[in-house]
Every structure is written in structure tokens, then in C-alpha cells.
Amino acid sequence: MNDEPGGHAEFPPTHWTLVAAAAAPDSDAALGRLYETYWPPLRAQALRFGVREEDVADVLQELFMALFKSGSLARAESARGRFRSYLLGALRNLLNHRRANLQTEKRGGGGRPLPLDEIDLAAPIDGSPLDERAFDADWARTLVAEALRRFETEQNATSDSRTSYAVLGAMALGDSTDTPQDVATRLGLTVPAVKSRLFRLRERFRETVREEVFRTVSTEAECEDELRYLCAVLEKVDGVPAITPT
């Protein structure tokens, strides 16, 4: 699989790459990275599925430990498609299995470990379409937040832009009421130079968002479809016109 669409030399690994790493014997770093990144949308969806707030941490820890310690991920392939669908399907199956075990215990039987090899990730997801759309919006927000974190780290680490980014960054991301003239005066630049820098910053942020989306799918075609879909979901749920700033 090509992890460098558009020829970007330092394109980050896809999450299927991390899945493969997490299935390896020394997997703590990969496991921790995925767990930390996707805690917010999985937590919100677990609550929508009826998990009590005080039980969410236990459920998600059980989910990730089952996925990464059972050996099932060693057999997982990126051909499964979107990582979002993979995790949501796994969460659904875990909660269904927990409910089944609870009923077994009430009847006096013993529960059994989650049979990951029996998980049907293509099966319909429990919950209403609204719940699923809300999960997708949470997922989109998580990807954008991670892209923003990477973008700001990258910009602040660039020696020739460290000073100007503090002024230009907020404007590039739509979080400032300054005009190009205001910024030009503050930085001692011409207005055309400010507009050029703003254009480059916005383009790089869009590219970073796309990179983050690509990490969660299997192909470039899926990346474009996923990006369009997540933009549309955010517009429906949050009323925003797009994931990336204009």
C-alpha cells in the first residue's frame, strides 16, 4: 500500500500500519497511540449505546486489550476498509457480547471471552442512524484535532516561521478578525506577502487533514470518499460547511 499520496516524503503511516505494529510482540507504543487518539469518539459512542459513564473506561480498555492481545489483529488486513468502521464494529460486538454474558450469568451460566474471530464487521451496527452519524461526526472532529496538532507542531518547529506563525496561524485557521493589512503592518510585510503566506498555510493544513484521513482507510480512492463524507456529516451535525478552513 502506498503511504505517500501526492509524493509527500514524510507522509505518516496509516492506522492499518499501526494495527500491524500493535499485533507485534512489543506493541505497547502502537496500542497506546491508537487508544489515546480514538478515545473521544469511542467514549461518546459507548455512552450512546447505553454504557454508564463510570463503566466507559473499563469497556474501552477491554475493547483494545481484546483487539491487540488476542492475536486477531495479526490476521486483520487493510482490505477491511475504513478503520472507523472496524473500531465501531468491534465496539458493537463487544457490547453485544457483554449483554449476552450478562443474560447467561443471570441464568446461572458462565460467560466466555469475547470471540474476536467470530466478529462480523460488515453486520449492521446496533443503534439508530442518528447515533451512527453522531459517531462519524465525533470521528471527523478527532481527525481534524489530530491534524491541527500535527500542523501546529510542524509550523512551530520551522525556524523561519516560528515568529510569524503566532500571528498568521489564527488568521489562516479562521480564528482571527485581523485583516491582511493588520498582519502586514504587525509583521513588517507587504499585503501580497501576507496573502501568499496565508494561502500556503491553509493549503498545508488541508493537506494535513487529508493525510490524517488517509491514515484511517486503505486506498487513496477511499480517502477522497471518506473526506467528502466526513465533511458532509459535519455540515449536517454541526452546521459547518467543511472540515478544512476556507
QUIVENQUI-V525997 format. One record per helix or strand. SS is the DSSP state (2 for helix, 1 for strand). FROM is the first residue (numbers start at 1). LEN is the number of residues. If there is no record, write none. Layout:
<<SS	FROM	LEN> <SS	FROM	LEN>>
This chain:
<<2	5	3> <2	15	8> <2	28	21> <2	53	17> <2	72	4> <2	78	3> <2	83	24> <2	116	3> <2	129	28> <2	162	11> <2	180	8> <2	191	24> <2	220	19>>
